[in-house]
Amino acid sequence: MGCGNTFFGDDGFGPAVAEHIQENHEVPDDTCVLDVGTGASEILFTVLLSEKRPEKIIIIDAVDLGRAPGEFFEIDLETLPKQKAHDFSVHLFPSTNLLKELRDLCGVEVRIIACQVGHIPEEVEPGLSKPV
């Protein structure tokens, strides 16, 4: 799941990765690559309520954790702060509670792959920065 808003600089990293995979790689039949934009929480909630769930969900997103711009890293679900179910934001991960419920109650493996942002503008400015 490529998460982010393509209208705000590096926040569009997740959708850019999803698009790159779809256009440049053969995706196995049992795998789905999605550009979910800013709708990740809604999609994950639908998965939570569904009878048929994926074995694994990989979330690709841009974050600002003070690392070097363009640095890729995996974020452990346990290190994310616990949030109330209604604490959603365009520039934040889906609710940590929701991700943990998918993992703990539904048996879905959840991984978060992140890229440190270089630039997220305050106004509409599509396109990734050079490091990202």
WOJO-V678760 format. One record per backbone hydrogen bond with DSSP energy under -1.0 kcal/mol. NH is the residue of the N-H (numbers start at 0). CO is the residue of the C=O. If there is no record, write none. Layout:
# WOJO-V678760
nh & co
NH & CO
NH & CO
This chain:
# WOJO-V678760
nh & co
1 & 33
2 & 59
3 & 36
7 & 4
8 & 124
9 & 118
10 & 7
11 & 8
12 & 9
15 & 11
16 & 12
17 & 13
18 & 14
19 & 15
20 & 16
21 & 17
22 & 18
23 & 19
24 & 20
30 & 27
35 & 1
38 & 35
42 & 38
43 & 39
44 & 40
45 & 41
46 & 42
47 & 43
48 & 44
56 & 108
58 & 110
59 & 0
60 & 112
62 & 114
69 & 115
70 & 67
72 & 113
74 & 111
78 & 75
86 & 83
87 & 85
91 & 88
98 & 94
99 & 95
100 & 96
101 & 97
102 & 98
103 & 99
104 & 100
105 & 100
107 & 101
108 & 54
110 & 56
112 & 58
113 & 72
114 & 60
115 & 70
116 & 62
124 & 6
